[in-house]
Amino acid sequence: MWDELKSAPTHRVKDLGLVWDGKKKIEWVAERMKVLNAFVEELKGEAPLSGLKVGISLHLEAKTAYLAMAFKILGAEVSITSSNPLTAQDDVAAALTQHVDHVYAWRGETEKEYEENHMMILEQRPNIIVDDGADLSVYAISRGLYQGIIGVAEETTTGVKRLKALEAEGLLRFPAIAVNDAKGKYLYDNRFGSGQSVVDGIMRATNMMLGGKEAVVVGYGWVGKGVAERLRGMGARVDVVEVDPFKALEAYFDGYNVLDMSEAAKRGDVFVTCTGDVRVITGEHFKLMKDGAVLANAGHFDVEVDIRWLKDHAESFREARPNVWEFKVNGKRLYVLAEGRLVNLGAADGHPIEIMDLSFSLQLNSVIYLAENRGKLENRVYSVPPEVDESVVRKFLEVNGIRLERLTEEQEKYLKSW
């Protein structure tokens, strides 16, 4: 495959005729990503990424496209694909071919096409990887194509877990920045971003009322907290399923019912998985569900809802509407959204612009940190430096006219006293 890809075209997208539609989407977010704009304006004279190649595997929608353009403005040669077969927006991918060097993505890629498009990124010999879920990093390591890679900035919880597993086994071949684990990122992105965008995806896919429904949130980490909070805000009655006693206690004190999966399966009208783990809703649970139950996934991979069991055991299957699969099980209809993939990106536009403005500003500064520290870092997973993390949040407050109070000298002295 590697030799075959060497003669492939610079861009592989579904339809270049969609450039105008994608251009409008990118222009819309460009006007609203104030933090990213401020950092680019400050840094473009220095061209901190000049001479470097940045390879990107992120969900390719308008906000991601604008981040790729920012890397290009700061001097990098930029290659990009989508980190999920269902989340590239074809019009955005088409428009982005006008602004960066290599674009390889379209919605609905087969597994083979998905792998090929990632290999096309590696064909460009990137120096820095920007990853979401760690697929590009894993391909680079497993195929022995990591020479010249000085680091990866990883966007999401699942990807950080995979990179840490590689490090534990002595297989990580380059430094990694756990962007997801930044103090700011899991607060604004995982909680507020996922909270709004997951609910948005469910509503767009189904056009159903959430008020009065019983919603089951499986997993009460930062994503689960945000999803539960927004579902309750829409009027749903929310149950939480957890394996961690501390998170279960937190959910209980936050006012949610805490149940095991078997009990929750009988009660739920809408289910949202937020665990990052495999088969948390299985055949035994499907059999207990109500007729018409809706299942959505907020985790990175399509492994949390056991779609294979449904395909093997359903009495019938049909596409009820775009992004809604209907399976009939024991005479009951169960509806799976966005093929069991990320519902907020498979059925909607992902996190709100303001959230990704923060997250992608953190990505931008993490990539610059890797560039500035080339050759100084070990092959392990690093936290985002606190000064980088704080600089993004302070910049957001600044561009939005939010002023912080300051401690007086007396107050600082008092806090340090015993």
Protein Blocks (a to p, Z undefined) as FASTA:
>chain_A
ZZmmmmpcfbdcfblklmmmmmmmmmmmmmmmmmlmmmmmmmmmnopmgoiacddddddd
fklmmmmmmmmmnopacddddfbfklccfklmmmmmmmmmbdcddehiafklmmmmmmmm
mmnopabdcdehjlmmmmmmmnopaghiabdcdfbfklmmmmmmmmmnopacbdcddfkl
pmklmmmmmmmmmmmmmmmmmmmmnopafehpacddehjafklmmmmmmmmmnopacddd
dfbfklmmmmmmnopacddfklmmmmpmbdcdfehpahkbcfklmmmpcehiacddfbfb
lclbcfklmmmmpmbdcdfbghiacddeehiacddehhhpafklmmmnbjafklmmmmmm
mmmmmmmmmmmmgokaccddddddfklmmmmmmmmmmmnopacddddfklmmmmmpZZ
